[in-house]
Amino acid sequence: MCSKGDAASVCPGGSCRVIEVPQLEDCLQPVVNIVPLQLLAYHLTVLRGFNVDQPRNLAKSVTTQ
């Protein structure tokens, strides 16, 4: 993941895939970065054949009293 226009310096030969996001102030950059990363995680999970609506061990981690 890199800012728009920096892909050539991150991957000079063009042999890898890069997600480009707009470059913003440092305090706003995480907000812009999280959306493509969440979409990447979702699509990788679907490609691996897992059900994204029923994660494993969820009951153990969100049990409240």
C-alpha positions as MATLAB code, in Angstrom:
seq = 'MCSKGDAASVCPGGSCRVIEVPQLEDCLQPVVNIVPLQLLAYHLTVLRGFNVDQPRNLAKSVTTQ';
ca = [
       0.000    0.000    0.000;
       1.403    3.365   -0.956;
       0.362    6.921   -1.686;
      -0.772    7.781   -5.188;
       2.236    8.305   -7.448;
       4.682    6.330   -5.268;
       4.056    2.931   -6.869;
       7.111    3.202   -9.134;
       9.431    3.673   -6.154;
       7.817    0.853   -4.149;
       7.870   -1.633   -7.011;
      10.289   -0.352   -9.676;
      10.046   -3.321  -12.025;
       6.267   -3.443  -11.909;
       6.470   -7.068  -10.805;
       4.243   -6.678   -7.751;
       0.775   -5.373   -7.104;
       0.322   -2.131   -5.239;
      -2.765   -0.562   -3.708;
      -2.582    3.188   -4.211;
      -4.455    5.542   -1.900;
      -4.609    9.343   -1.923;
      -1.936   11.087    0.117;
      -3.379   13.078    3.017;
      -2.235   14.547    6.311;
      -0.708   12.002    8.689;
      -3.673   12.181   11.064;
      -6.152   11.259    8.275;
      -4.087    8.661    6.414;
      -5.165    5.661    8.569;
      -8.828    6.424    7.859;
      -8.178    6.274    4.112;
      -5.961    3.182    4.369;
      -8.398    1.033    6.343;
     -11.119    0.768    3.678;
      -9.014   -0.942    0.964;
      -7.387   -3.174    3.583;
     -10.771   -4.311    4.906;
     -11.952   -5.025    1.359;
      -8.751   -6.979    0.692;
      -9.288   -9.055    3.839;
     -12.915   -9.722    2.884;
     -12.102  -10.858   -0.657;
      -9.189  -13.040    0.464;
     -11.460  -14.704    3.014;
     -14.117  -15.400    0.388;
     -11.493  -16.759   -2.039;
     -10.220  -19.129    0.666;
     -13.743  -20.489    1.054;
     -14.549  -19.255    4.551;
     -17.944  -17.908    5.584;
     -17.392  -14.260    6.508;
     -20.707  -14.106    8.383;
     -19.717  -16.802   10.889;
     -16.158  -16.285   12.118;
     -14.542  -18.960   14.278;
     -14.308  -18.515   18.050;
     -16.451  -15.382   18.077;
     -18.425  -16.461   21.147;
     -15.226  -16.740   23.180;
     -14.056  -13.231   22.394;
     -17.287  -11.223   22.754;
     -18.904  -12.877   25.771;
     -20.171  -10.240   28.191;
     -21.878  -10.468   31.551;
];
